[in-house]
Every structure is written in C-alpha cells, then in structure tokens.
C-alpha cells in the first residue's frame, strides 16, 4: 500500500493502477480459484492467495519505484 501511495503522491497514478490490476485481477483471483478448487484447499486456499498476491504487489511496486520512471510523470 505504501508503494502505491508513493506513486500517487509523485503524481503517477497509472503505475499503481496497472500494478493493482495485474496483481489482483490477473493473479490473485485465478490463484485463489486454483488453490480453493483445483488443489482442494477450500477457503484456506482463498486466504492463502491474499498474502501471496500482496507480497507480489509489494515486490513489483519496489521494482517499479526503483526504476524511477515515475520521476518523469510529475507535471
């Protein structure tokens, strides 16, 4: 969450939007379904997908922040 707000504070709202879209809609929801139904973990699989996706979001946010592309988006 901190990384997303750092981008927002710098005026770059596209990066956190893209990261959230990818990490939650493309990764977390399918992972929750796989863990819950394919691997038979039920609700535990859904709850396991949450910290996995949050961790992935944090790593991706730090990576994107360190690239420094957000510096050019300030008006």
Secondary structure as GFF3:
##gff-version 3
##sequence-region A 1 75
A	DSSP	alpha_helix	2	9	.	.	.	ID=ss1
A	DSSP	alpha_helix	13	20	.	.	.	ID=ss2
A	DSSP	pi_helix	21	28	.	.	.	ID=ss3
A	DSSP	alpha_helix	29	33	.	.	.	ID=ss4
A	DSSP	pi_helix	34	38	.	.	.	ID=ss5
A	DSSP	alpha_helix	43	67	.	.	.	ID=ss6
A	DSSP	three_ten_helix	69	73	.	.	.	ID=ss7
###
